[in-house]
Amino acid sequence: MGQKVSRTDFEWVYTEEPHASRRKIILEKYPQIKKLFGHDPNFKWVAGAMVLTQILALFVVKDLSWSWLIVAAYCFGGIVNHSLMLAVHEISHNLAFGHSRPMHNRILGFICNLPIGLPMSISFKKYHLEHHRYQGDEAIDTDIPTLLEARLFDTTFGKFLWVCLQPFFYIFRPLVINPKPPTRLEIINTVVQLTFNALIVYFLGWKPLAYLLIGSILAMGLHPVAGHFISEHYMFAKGFETYSYYGPLNWITFNVGYHNEHHDFPAVPGSRLPEVKRIAKEFYDTMPQHTSWTRVLYDFIMDPAVGPYARVKRRQRGLAS
């Protein structure tokens, strides 16, 4: 089973999350960053082109063998779908059309969701905004592994399995940690998605739908682009709970690697986050950062000091310590 992790508990802290206070300090020194706030007018065209690419790909993969379909899903379709998941992330912050047109953002979220195969755009927004506001909160932040995950997957092989199973933990963990009743928009999202899936099967057969679903699942697990799930908030250096990555995979992930910058300034679209770093470089250059998402996956699995326990947690306000 491999070496057991050295941690036996999460990293409990009793301070506020660091981003709100750093945002205030940076804006006092560099008020011009406020000019970067707002939506990205080019975003909808980029996201729409990716959706169209996947729809066109369905006509190619319908005639592939199952083995080649899986290869195509891992090497191409999964990457596009993962990028669309991160498009949904941008949309959850209303960065496609701005805060003044919320339904435009929600509708584009439905469209970007289509190739992913599973309805998630509205549910993601509901939980993700809480992740920002209550980072590390034991009862609200569903980005943090459950105690059961940390105890079950506490060896090298266990962490390997946990990485492979990440998509399922991301799907079902919110239902365990912080369940919420479905909203009207979530129901609409589900109906739109299931209708799209049914149309694929009706006109093209089951293989194209399998291509979409398999790609989405594989690219959330043991896949280079999925390294950001771990790189963002797992504690590789004591005392630091958010990490940035400035490598080339940002080009296909809407700069989600600029994660300290994103949490400090969630109103800045991904396309402008490099400018935030350029302006306030003394705040970001001195913090620990990752140079490779693939290396992050390797270190997470092989390093006994890192594992599901390696997360900063905070007691929920009002709960007994």
URLIN-V566628 format. One record per residue. N is the residue number from 0. RES is the residue in one letter. NEAR is the number of other ideal C-beta (glycine too) atoms within 10 Angstrom. Layout:
n=N res=RES near=NEAR
n=N res=RES near=NEAR
This chain:
n=0 res=M near=9
n=1 res=G near=14
n=2 res=Q near=13
n=3 res=K near=13
n=4 res=V near=21
n=5 res=S near=13
n=6 res=R near=18
n=7 res=T near=10
n=8 res=D near=9
n=9 res=F near=20
n=10 res=E near=15
n=11 res=W near=12
n=12 res=V near=15
n=13 res=Y near=7
n=14 res=T near=9
n=15 res=E near=11
n=16 res=E near=20
n=17 res=P near=19
n=18 res=H near=20
n=19 res=A near=13
n=20 res=S near=12
n=21 res=R near=18
n=22 res=R near=16
n=23 res=K near=10
n=24 res=I near=12
n=25 res=I near=20
n=26 res=L near=15
n=27 res=E near=8
n=28 res=K near=12
n=29 res=Y near=13
n=30 res=P near=9
n=31 res=Q near=10
n=32 res=I near=21
n=33 res=K near=12
n=34 res=K near=10
n=35 res=L near=16
n=36 res=F near=15
n=37 res=G near=15
n=38 res=H near=22
n=39 res=D near=19
n=40 res=P near=12
n=41 res=N near=10
n=42 res=F near=20
n=43 res=K near=19
n=44 res=W near=9
n=45 res=V near=14
n=46 res=A near=23
n=47 res=G near=14
n=48 res=A near=9
n=49 res=M near=18
n=50 res=V near=19
n=51 res=L near=11
n=52 res=T near=15
n=53 res=Q near=22
n=54 res=I near=15
n=55 res=L near=9
n=56 res=A near=20
n=57 res=L near=19
n=58 res=F near=11
n=59 res=V near=13
n=60 res=V near=22
n=61 res=K near=17
n=62 res=D near=12
n=63 res=L near=16
n=64 res=S near=9
n=65 res=W near=10
n=66 res=S near=8
n=67 res=W near=11
n=68 res=L near=21
n=69 res=I near=18
n=70 res=V near=13
n=71 res=A near=18
n=72 res=A near=25
n=73 res=Y near=18
n=74 res=C near=13
n=75 res=F near=18
n=76 res=G near=28
n=77 res=G near=25
n=78 res=I near=21
n=79 res=V near=21
n=80 res=N near=29
n=81 res=H near=25
n=82 res=S near=23
n=83 res=L near=24
n=84 res=M near=24
n=85 res=L near=20
n=86 res=A near=29
n=87 res=V near=23
n=88 res=H near=21
n=89 res=E near=26
n=90 res=I near=28
n=91 res=S near=22
n=92 res=H near=20
n=93 res=N near=21
n=94 res=L near=25
n=95 res=A near=25
n=96 res=F near=20
n=97 res=G near=16
n=98 res=H near=13
n=99 res=S near=8
n=100 res=R near=14
n=101 res=P near=11
n=102 res=M near=9
n=103 res=H near=16
n=104 res=N near=22
n=105 res=R near=20
n=106 res=I near=17
n=107 res=L near=23
n=108 res=G near=24
n=109 res=F near=20
n=110 res=I near=18
n=111 res=C near=26
n=112 res=N near=26
n=113 res=L near=20
n=114 res=P near=26
n=115 res=I near=24
n=116 res=G near=22
n=117 res=L near=16
n=118 res=P near=22
n=119 res=M near=20
n=120 res=S near=29
n=121 res=I near=22
n=122 res=S near=20
n=123 res=F near=21
n=124 res=K near=21
n=125 res=K near=17
n=126 res=Y near=19
n=127 res=H near=17
n=128 res=L near=13
n=129 res=E near=18
n=130 res=H near=18
n=131 res=H near=17
n=132 res=R near=14
n=133 res=Y near=17
n=134 res=Q near=23
n=135 res=G near=24
n=136 res=D near=21
n=137 res=E near=16
n=138 res=A near=14
n=139 res=I near=19
n=140 res=D near=24
n=141 res=T near=22
n=142 res=D near=20
n=143 res=I near=24
n=144 res=P near=23
n=145 res=T near=15
n=146 res=L near=13
n=147 res=L near=10
n=148 res=E near=19
n=149 res=A near=22
n=150 res=R near=13
n=151 res=L near=14
n=152 res=F near=22
n=153 res=D near=22
n=154 res=T near=18
n=155 res=T near=17
n=156 res=F near=12
n=157 res=G near=21
n=158 res=K near=24
n=159 res=F near=18
n=160 res=L near=15
n=161 res=W near=23
n=162 res=V near=20
n=163 res=C near=16
n=164 res=L near=16
n=165 res=Q near=19
n=166 res=P near=17
n=167 res=F near=12
n=168 res=F near=19
n=169 res=Y near=17
n=170 res=I near=14
n=171 res=F near=11
n=172 res=R near=17
n=173 res=P near=18
n=174 res=L near=11
n=175 res=V near=12
n=176 res=I near=18
n=177 res=N near=16
n=178 res=P near=8
n=179 res=K near=12
n=180 res=P near=5
n=181 res=P near=12
n=182 res=T near=12
n=183 res=R near=8
n=184 res=L near=17
n=185 res=E near=18
n=186 res=I near=12
n=187 res=I near=15
n=188 res=N near=22
n=189 res=T near=16
n=190 res=V near=12
n=191 res=V near=17
n=192 res=Q near=19
n=193 res=L near=12
n=194 res=T near=11
n=195 res=F near=19
n=196 res=N near=18
n=197 res=A near=11
n=198 res=L near=11
n=199 res=I near=23
n=200 res=V near=13
n=201 res=Y near=8
n=202 res=F near=11
n=203 res=L near=16
n=204 res=G near=13
n=205 res=W near=10
n=206 res=K near=17
n=207 res=P near=25
n=208 res=L near=20
n=209 res=A near=18
n=210 res=Y near=29
n=211 res=L near=27
n=212 res=L near=18
n=213 res=I near=20
n=214 res=G near=30
n=215 res=S near=23
n=216 res=I near=22
n=217 res=L near=22
n=218 res=A near=25
n=219 res=M near=25
n=220 res=G near=19
n=221 res=L near=17
n=222 res=H near=23
n=223 res=P near=16
n=224 res=V near=21
n=225 res=A near=24
n=226 res=G near=25
n=227 res=H near=21
n=228 res=F near=23
n=229 res=I near=24
n=230 res=S near=26
n=231 res=E near=21
n=232 res=H near=21
n=233 res=Y near=21
n=234 res=M near=20
n=235 res=F near=18
n=236 res=A near=10
n=237 res=K near=10
n=238 res=G near=10
n=239 res=F near=15
n=240 res=E near=23
n=241 res=T near=22
n=242 res=Y near=22
n=243 res=S near=24
n=244 res=Y near=24
n=245 res=Y near=16
n=246 res=G near=15
n=247 res=P near=9
n=248 res=L near=21
n=249 res=N near=19
n=250 res=W near=10
n=251 res=I near=15
n=252 res=T near=21
n=253 res=F near=24
n=254 res=N near=26
n=255 res=V near=25
n=256 res=G near=27
n=257 res=Y near=26
n=258 res=H near=20
n=259 res=N near=25
n=260 res=E near=27
n=261 res=H near=25
n=262 res=H near=22
n=263 res=D near=26
n=264 res=F near=23
n=265 res=P near=19
n=266 res=A near=16
n=267 res=V near=24
n=268 res=P near=24
n=269 res=G near=23
n=270 res=S near=17
n=271 res=R near=19
n=272 res=L near=24
n=273 res=P near=14
n=274 res=E near=16
n=275 res=V near=23
n=276 res=K near=17
n=277 res=R near=9
n=278 res=I near=16
n=279 res=A near=20
n=280 res=K near=10
n=281 res=E near=9
n=282 res=F near=18
n=283 res=Y near=20
n=284 res=D near=10
n=285 res=T near=8
n=286 res=M near=12
n=287 res=P near=14
n=288 res=Q near=20
n=289 res=H near=21
n=290 res=T near=10
n=291 res=S near=16
n=292 res=W near=23
n=293 res=T near=14
n=294 res=R near=15
n=295 res=V near=24
n=296 res=L near=22
n=297 res=Y near=12
n=298 res=D near=18
n=299 res=F near=22
n=300 res=I near=21
n=301 res=M near=13
n=302 res=D near=16
n=303 res=P near=15
n=304 res=A near=13
n=305 res=V near=20
n=306 res=G near=25
n=307 res=P near=26
n=308 res=Y near=23
n=309 res=A near=23
n=310 res=R near=19
n=311 res=V near=23
n=312 res=K near=18
n=313 res=R near=22
n=314 res=R near=15
n=315 res=Q near=12
n=316 res=R near=9
n=317 res=G near=6
n=318 res=L near=9
n=319 res=A near=4
n=320 res=S near=5
